[in-house]
């Protein structure tokens, strides 16, 4: 089946945060919504069909996760990344952030340090602080247009931390970590007794044929001292169905995680439509998935080339994975113009009429950057570049 990712989909009026939530989040309607990380593409046909078939039965009682739910995920991981996940390692959690919160609750105590690598997904910091833990930063370094791990900073931070929340692939820098980098992370954490909570929700969104390496697969120590969180939500655009999986090979850690998720937080039940959708996505979504990746790659190439040619004041941090990379707008924040981050955001909202996540949402290291969502129709990006080009021309100083 050939999917048409160029076809516009009307999402206004569907209680959609990305479109219907513009005014609440940004103060105005009518902007290009290039922010929150969901795609403007219909989910795979087998997913839509599975939900419709389940909805045809009029009783929506407490669901039970059949073995085929886990079997489809396990087969997907084996096929995608050659990771041999055992059935007993897996269990349900509504979302990856829920899983991170549960892991922090179960394996750290108030006052403990928790290590992150900013600029990074902001709910990590928020969850750490909400639970009374201490944020320990090991900022990534931008070198030649690519964010790199600062292993010296990571080593220093590990001495103060009980756990590391690893974002792999990394949101919002778009980095896909190599096996060697992950092995180095594991070595640092092993030396310092740091548990790794690995958010791998973007693991399927790897571009140009590159390969994701699950953290738990890099060493025996990593397998026994990590909690991996994955989900079909970003891959198949079903975030609203709140269905994720945590994978914990270590039986003792797994028992504690199950106790927290089921006994303390009472979030282990599942969404009846999410379970049906996830099963269908992993079992039958390959064709859609491959076509979607090629379309995202085309969007990356388009935006990169158009910015370089028409708006050289802004450049794309080319992602190796994810569809939510950073735009480097630091040239607008330098020199005589010297926009502040607030002025940069207001320029995008009021002049360009485009809503994106401000880089500082992900930490001070995001100053001068914006995060853009490329999971949309090419026409939206064409319109964004057109508006951006005209907006730059109206600035009081030329570059």
PyMOL commands that set and color helices and strands:
alter all, ss='L'
color gray80, all
select helices_A, chain A and resi 17-20+22-26+45-55+67-81+87-89+96-107+122-130+151-158+179-192+215-217+220-224+233-236+239-241+251-264+272-284+286-310+330-333+341-352+359-362+364-366+378-393
alter helices_A, ss='H'
color red, helices_A
select strands_A, chain A and resi 32-33+90-93+113-116+134-137+141-143+146-148+163-167+195-199+226-231+244-247+315-316+326-328+354-355+357-358+369-371
alter strands_A, ss='S'
color yellow, strands_A
deselect
rebuild
show_as cartoon
